[in-house]
Amino acid sequence: MKFRRYLAPTAAPLSCGDVLWAVAGLLRGPRGRAQVEVEIRQFFGVKHVFLLSSGKAALSTIIRALKTASSRRKVVIPAYTCFSVPSAIVRAGGQVVLCDVDPHTLDFDFVNLQRIVDNDTLCIISPHFLGQAADIPRAKAIAKLHEVPVIEDAAQAMGRKTQDGWVGTSGDVGFFSLGRGKNITAGSGGVIVTNSDEVADKLSNVYAEVPEESLASQVVNGIMVCAMTILIRPRAYWLPAGLPFLGLGETIFQPGFPIRRLDGLRAGLLKTWRQRLETSNQDRVRNAGRYLSSLHDGGERLEPVRMPGIAYLRLPVVMPTVEMRQEFCTVGKEQGLGVSALYPSPISKIPELKDKFEGQHYPGAEVLADRLVTLPVHHYVEGRDIARICEMLHRIVDNRRHSSVDGLRRLAERSVSPSEVREVKVSSTGQ
């Protein structure tokens, strides 16, 4: 461990004042949760809101509710997404069905989706990946053919607005996450929103059986929130980042998670959620814009998702090769720049699930698992950090390109066989 400025890959800051509101929330209990529900309904213009202990608890509750009036069990999700999504499906007793993704849009491969959805499909889960809006109208058009509801996974996009309205509110039902590093945080937490009375009735029946969080769990969460408030700052994050046993940034498939209602302490942490959400997303839009103005390249070897004005949770960049991605992440970690990969594999390769997908291939998901890297855009990122990250990224790409050109030149001088030249050319284009 080394004392230095060290950026977290993503962060949702809390102030000391927020922590004090948490103490007040602990005393108010369920009344504080009811107040937050009213505020969320009004802000997003939805009819029904349910608050739970985590984003995956929210998703699992939605799936359980949809199951109550259907014999269908297939839940269609992208083959590359957060491991919490299949965890929630398994927790709810659903069957995970994978659809490949388009690595250029980070959304479904819709041709593939149309083939997969059938009369045995319970629902489609469409994520707004890293804050980039999914094509919900297109997903709904496919779902409508089989009377399948669409769940908007807006866990990474709270506060994002499109021409169709707030993300999370265009599908049959949606949910947000209030976990560490999301657009805003309560330490953990999940929000379900819907305008469908039919879906809300099913949710109400399931939600009635969800227990309250224990006092002991609330106290533990409060301690963790206090620690996070201090340690997420760049001058302190080097400490938890240097402790491997904390597992920071690890993606885990864990279907045994608890499902509870959002407690008073977390509700208290949401006292200023609207102001924090606006500020957080403004910071993310500004910092993403700084990157996009700097990430220029003469060819098509570097693929940042060039959509300005978006509050990305992290800015996604598809690297030309696996080796470049690895080098970029390694150097970024050494310098404490918050550069990181995302999920380590497609869902089909999760050890507990891979037998179910034997012989199936998801090439778009493989591209993202192998070559996607994310850049930090949160509140603590400064202009000097962005300049260093962009400089490092260009240097890695340029060095690899020059190495490839030199390799071709050396091969030509040796009069190598055509097959050898083809191999080097393929490597140099990153395909």
Buried (B, 14 or more C-beta within 10 A) or exposed (E): EEEEBBBBBBBBBBEEEBBEBBEBBBEBBEEBBBBBBEBBBEBBEBEBBBBBBBBBBBBBBBBBBBBEEBEBBBBBBBBBBBBBBBBBBBBBEBBBBBBBBBBEBBBBBBEBBBEBBEEEBBBBBBBBBBBBBBEBEBBBEBBEEEEBBBBBBBBBBBBBBBEEEBBBBBBBBBBBBBBBBBBBBBBBBBBBBBBBEEBBEBBEEBBEEBEBBEEEBBEBBBEEBBEBBEBBBBEBBBBBBEEEEEEBBEBEBEBEBEBBBBBBBBBBBBBBBBEBBBBBBEBBBEBBBBBBEBBEBEEEBBBBBEEEEBBBBBBBBBBBBEBBBBBBBEBBBEBBBBBBBBBEBBBBBBEEBBEBBEEEEBEBBBBBBBBBBBBBBBBBBBEEBBEBBBEBBBEBBEEBBEEBEEBBEEBEEEEBEEEEBEEBBEBBEBE
